[in-house]
Amino acid sequence: MKRSLKMIFIFSLYTLMCSGVLAIAIRESTRQPIGLLVVSMALTPALVAIFGGLPVNFLEEKFKMKLGNNSSAREEVNRS
């Protein structure tokens, strides 16, 4: 429970911070690259997770398991 509260707090803080930066960038008198800012905000958590130790191919095992289950189900259907 402690971990989930920490994750909710960090996510809320990050969302609030991104909203504030976006609001400041929109109100500036000079033109700002808003699209670039939004893309960088979206990719920052993924890059932090990868640099923090998340393997890049973390979905590969789940994909292989799902693919293996589907192929075995097809084999059973073909045998009948």
ABEGO torsion letter per residue (X at the ends): XAAAAAAAAAAAAAAAAAAAAAAAAAABABBBBAAAAAAAAAAAAAAAAAAAGBBAAAAAAAAAAAAAAAAAAAAAAAAX
